[in-house]
């Protein structure tokens, strides 16, 4: 790990970013070149102290998970991400046509949706980045590791993953998540991450086994969903998808009809998300 070069790289990338690049407003009293450290720490979902120590060359070796978060927070290109990993003493992630790195362009779109539930997801339903409103609705889905990163796996293995949907809609979602996993499995094969998830679910979930054996391929997620939250109740939301074919990722955006009760509830959810972001940090 080259602490001096890592610190210099982080500082220069921070100073090169402007508030407008990450969806922030430029205040009249801003004197810092680029973003402030506390702003970058919030974008990376880590404490200001942790990030500051890295930039000062006195922090511990960051994990690969932390480096991936920093790469997204600083809007690094894939070449810059690889450089970051090497400076921190890690092997750069294997490049693939479809990976976990979110492109700067997609992150810029996400920045402009801060008041809307939106998140970037892989083909396996692994959440890579979320807006505050999405965290208020779904919880922090970027914290999971292993098979639990996949929302489809969590659906069958973690009962709490179903809390966001009314119970009467659960059978429909079970079929849709099974179809999602089947598509990824058919595309990438038994030796892929999708194959490992299928093997685990066939061993651990009788419900998944029954749906898998039915071999239904036409089931999909409806564009209109009912979602619920303890503070707002049930909301009727519309789903929009922006697909990045090069990365094999989807930007999921949830909206409500203006003037509807669900629209008002979504505005309340945005307030809840902002309060959550201000009140806690990793």
C-alpha positions as CSV (number, residue, x, y, z in Angstrom):
1,X,0.0,0.0,0.0
2,X,1.4,3.4,-1.1
3,X,-0.1,5.7,1.5
4,X,1.5,8.9,0.1
5,X,0.3,8.3,-3.5
6,X,-3.1,7.1,-2.3
7,X,-3.6,10.2,-0.3
8,X,-2.4,12.4,-3.2
9,X,-4.7,10.7,-5.6
10,X,-7.8,11.0,-3.3
11,X,-7.1,14.7,-2.7
12,X,-6.7,15.5,-6.4
13,X,-9.8,13.6,-7.4
14,X,-11.8,15.3,-4.6
15,X,-10.5,18.8,-5.7
16,X,-11.4,18.0,-9.3
17,X,-15.1,17.3,-8.5
18,X,-17.4,20.3,-8.3
19,X,-20.7,20.3,-6.3
20,X,-22.7,20.3,-9.5
21,X,-21.0,17.1,-10.6
22,X,-22.6,15.2,-7.7
23,X,-25.9,16.9,-7.5
24,X,-25.0,19.4,-4.7
25,X,-25.7,23.1,-4.6
26,X,-22.8,25.5,-4.6
27,X,-23.1,27.8,-1.6
28,X,-22.0,31.4,-1.7
29,X,-19.4,30.9,1.0
30,X,-17.6,27.9,-0.6
31,X,-13.9,28.4,-0.5
32,X,-12.7,24.8,-0.9
33,X,-11.3,23.8,-4.3
34,X,-13.7,21.1,-5.4
35,X,-15.7,19.1,-2.8
36,X,-15.2,19.2,1.0
37,X,-14.0,16.0,2.7
38,X,-17.3,15.7,4.6
39,X,-19.1,15.8,1.2
40,X,-17.0,13.0,-0.2
41,X,-17.4,11.0,2.9
42,X,-21.1,11.2,2.7
43,X,-21.0,10.2,-1.0
44,X,-18.9,7.2,-0.1
45,X,-21.1,6.3,2.9
46,X,-18.2,6.4,5.4
47,X,-17.3,8.5,8.4
48,X,-15.5,11.8,7.8
49,X,-12.7,10.7,10.1
50,X,-12.1,7.5,8.2
51,X,-11.9,9.3,4.8
52,X,-9.8,12.2,6.2
53,X,-7.2,9.8,7.6
54,X,-6.9,8.1,4.2
55,X,-6.4,11.5,2.5
56,X,-3.8,12.5,5.1
57,X,-1.8,9.3,4.5
58,X,-2.4,7.8,8.0
59,X,-5.3,5.6,7.5
60,X,-5.5,1.8,7.6
61,X,-5.5,-0.3,4.4
62,X,-9.1,0.1,3.0
63,X,-10.9,-3.1,2.1
64,X,-12.0,-3.8,-1.4
65,X,-15.6,-3.0,-0.4
66,X,-14.5,0.4,0.8
67,X,-12.4,1.1,-2.3
68,X,-15.4,0.3,-4.5
69,X,-17.5,2.8,-2.4
70,X,-14.8,5.4,-2.8
71,X,-14.6,4.8,-6.6
72,X,-18.3,5.4,-6.9
73,X,-18.3,8.4,-4.5
74,X,-15.5,10.1,-6.4
75,X,-17.1,9.3,-9.8
76,X,-13.9,7.5,-11.0
77,X,-13.6,6.0,-14.4
78,X,-12.8,2.3,-14.6
79,X,-9.1,3.1,-15.2
80,X,-9.0,5.4,-12.2
81,X,-10.8,2.7,-10.1
82,X,-8.1,0.2,-11.0
83,X,-5.4,2.7,-10.1
84,X,-7.1,3.3,-6.8
85,X,-7.1,-0.4,-6.0
86,X,-3.4,-0.8,-6.8
87,X,-2.4,2.2,-4.7
88,X,-4.2,0.6,-1.8
89,X,-2.3,-2.6,-2.2
90,X,-5.1,-4.6,-3.8
91,X,-5.3,-6.3,-7.2
92,X,-7.5,-4.4,-9.5
93,X,-10.9,-6.2,-10.0
94,X,-11.0,-8.4,-13.1
95,X,-12.6,-6.4,-15.9
96,X,-15.6,-7.9,-17.5
97,X,-18.2,-6.7,-20.0
98,X,-20.6,-6.7,-17.1
99,X,-19.2,-5.7,-13.7
100,X,-20.0,-4.0,-10.4
101,X,-18.4,-0.7,-11.3
102,X,-21.0,2.1,-11.8
103,X,-20.0,4.4,-14.7
104,X,-19.6,8.2,-13.9
105,X,-22.5,8.9,-16.3
106,X,-24.9,6.7,-14.4
107,X,-23.8,8.1,-11.1
108,X,-24.5,11.6,-12.5
109,X,-28.1,10.6,-13.4
110,X,-28.5,9.1,-9.9
111,X,-27.2,12.3,-8.3
112,X,-30.1,14.2,-10.0
113,X,-32.6,11.9,-8.5
114,X,-31.8,12.5,-4.9
115,X,-35.4,13.2,-3.9
116,X,-36.7,10.0,-5.7
117,X,-36.3,6.3,-4.8
118,X,-33.7,5.1,-7.3
119,X,-30.9,2.6,-7.3
120,X,-28.4,0.9,-9.6
121,X,-28.7,-2.9,-9.7
122,X,-26.9,-5.7,-11.5
123,X,-28.7,-8.5,-13.4
124,X,-28.7,-10.5,-10.2
125,X,-30.4,-7.8,-8.3
126,X,-27.3,-6.7,-6.4
127,X,-27.7,-3.1,-5.4
128,X,-24.6,-1.0,-6.1
129,X,-25.8,2.6,-5.3
130,X,-29.0,4.1,-3.8
131,X,-30.5,7.5,-3.3
132,X,-31.5,8.5,0.3
133,X,-35.1,8.0,-0.6
134,X,-34.4,4.5,-1.8
135,X,-32.6,3.7,1.4
136,X,-35.6,5.0,3.4
137,X,-37.8,2.7,1.4
138,X,-35.7,-0.5,1.0
139,X,-33.0,0.0,3.7
140,X,-29.3,0.0,2.9
141,X,-29.1,-2.7,0.3
142,X,-25.4,-2.1,-0.5
143,X,-24.3,-3.5,2.9
144,X,-24.8,-7.2,2.0
145,X,-22.1,-9.7,1.1
146,X,-22.0,-13.0,-0.6
147,X,-25.3,-14.5,-1.9
148,X,-27.2,-12.0,0.2
149,X,-26.2,-9.2,-2.1
150,X,-28.8,-10.6,-4.5
151,X,-32.4,-9.4,-3.7
152,X,-33.7,-12.6,-5.3
153,X,-31.7,-14.7,-2.9
154,X,-32.8,-12.6,0.1
155,X,-36.4,-12.9,-1.0
156,X,-36.3,-16.6,-0.4
157,X,-33.9,-16.7,2.5
158,X,-34.6,-13.6,4.6
159,X,-38.2,-13.0,5.6
160,X,-37.6,-9.3,6.3
161,X,-36.8,-8.8,2.5
162,X,-40.5,-9.1,1.9
163,X,-41.6,-6.4,4.3
164,X,-41.7,-3.7,1.7
165,X,-44.4,-5.5,-0.3
166,X,-48.0,-6.2,0.8
167,X,-48.3,-9.9,1.8
168,X,-51.0,-10.6,-0.8
169,X,-48.5,-9.6,-3.6
170,X,-45.8,-12.0,-2.4
171,X,-46.6,-14.9,-4.8
172,X,-46.3,-12.6,-7.8
173,X,-42.9,-11.4,-6.6
174,X,-41.7,-14.9,-5.9
175,X,-42.4,-15.9,-9.5
176,X,-40.8,-12.7,-10.8
177,X,-37.6,-13.1,-8.7
178,X,-37.3,-16.7,-9.8
179,X,-37.6,-15.6,-13.5
180,X,-34.9,-13.0,-12.9
181,X,-32.5,-15.6,-11.5
182,X,-33.3,-18.0,-14.3
183,X,-32.5,-15.4,-17.0
184,X,-29.1,-14.7,-15.3
185,X,-28.5,-18.4,-15.0
186,X,-29.3,-19.1,-18.6
187,X,-27.1,-16.2,-19.8
188,X,-24.0,-16.9,-17.6
189,X,-24.1,-20.6,-16.9
190,X,-23.8,-22.9,-13.9
191,X,-20.3,-21.7,-13.0
192,X,-21.3,-18.1,-12.6
193,X,-22.6,-16.2,-9.6
194,X,-26.1,-16.9,-10.8
195,X,-25.3,-20.6,-10.9
196,X,-24.0,-20.5,-7.3
197,X,-27.2,-18.8,-6.1
198,X,-29.4,-21.3,-7.9
199,X,-27.5,-24.2,-6.3
200,X,-27.8,-22.7,-2.9
201,X,-31.6,-21.9,-3.2
202,X,-32.3,-25.4,-4.6
203,X,-30.8,-26.8,-1.4
204,X,-32.2,-24.2,1.1
205,X,-35.6,-23.0,-0.2
206,X,-38.5,-25.4,-0.9
207,X,-40.5,-22.5,-2.3
208,X,-37.8,-21.7,-4.8
209,X,-37.5,-25.4,-5.7
210,X,-41.2,-25.6,-6.6
211,X,-41.0,-22.4,-8.7
212,X,-37.8,-23.4,-10.4
213,X,-39.2,-26.8,-11.4
214,X,-42.2,-25.1,-13.0
215,X,-39.7,-23.6,-15.5
216,X,-41.8,-20.5,-16.0
217,X,-39.9,-17.9,-18.1
218,X,-42.5,-15.3,-18.9
219,X,-42.9,-14.0,-15.3
220,X,-41.6,-10.5,-14.8
221,X,-41.9,-7.5,-12.5
222,X,-44.9,-5.3,-13.1
223,X,-44.3,-1.7,-14.1
224,X,-46.8,-0.7,-11.4
225,X,-46.0,-1.9,-7.9
226,X,-47.5,-1.6,-4.5
227,X,-44.8,-0.9,-1.9
228,X,-45.2,-0.1,1.8
229,X,-43.3,1.6,4.6
230,X,-44.0,1.9,8.3
231,X,-44.3,5.7,8.1
232,X,-46.3,6.0,4.9
233,X,-48.3,2.9,4.5
234,X,-49.0,1.4,1.0
235,X,-48.0,3.4,-2.0
236,X,-48.9,2.8,-5.7
237,X,-45.7,3.4,-7.6
238,X,-44.6,3.2,-11.2
239,X,-41.2,1.6,-12.1
240,X,-38.9,3.1,-14.8
241,X,-35.8,1.4,-16.0
242,X,-32.6,2.8,-17.5
243,X,-30.4,0.1,-18.8
244,X,-26.6,0.3,-19.2
245,X,-25.9,-2.6,-21.7
246,X,-22.1,-2.3,-21.4
247,X,-22.1,-2.8,-17.6
248,X,-25.2,-5.0,-17.5
249,X,-26.8,-2.7,-14.9
250,X,-30.2,-1.1,-14.5
251,X,-31.1,2.2,-12.9
252,X,-34.5,1.6,-11.2
253,X,-36.6,4.7,-10.6
254,X,-39.8,4.7,-8.6
255,X,-42.3,7.5,-9.1
256,X,-46.0,8.3,-8.3
257,X,-48.7,10.1,-10.2
258,X,-48.6,13.9,-9.2
259,X,-51.5,14.9,-7.1
260,X,-52.2,11.4,-5.9
261,X,-52.1,10.2,-2.3
262,X,-49.1,8.0,-3.1
263,X,-47.3,11.1,-4.5
264,X,-47.7,12.8,-1.1
265,X,-46.5,9.7,0.7
266,X,-43.5,9.6,-1.6
267,X,-42.6,13.2,-0.6
268,X,-42.8,12.2,3.0
269,X,-40.5,9.3,2.3
270,X,-38.0,11.7,0.8
271,X,-38.0,13.7,4.1
272,X,-37.5,10.5,6.0
273,X,-34.6,9.6,3.8
274,X,-32.9,13.0,4.3
275,X,-33.3,12.7,8.1
276,X,-31.8,9.2,8.0
277,X,-28.8,10.3,6.0
278,X,-28.2,13.3,8.3
279,X,-28.6,11.2,11.5
280,X,-26.3,8.2,10.8
281,X,-23.1,7.4,9.0
282,X,-21.0,4.3,8.6
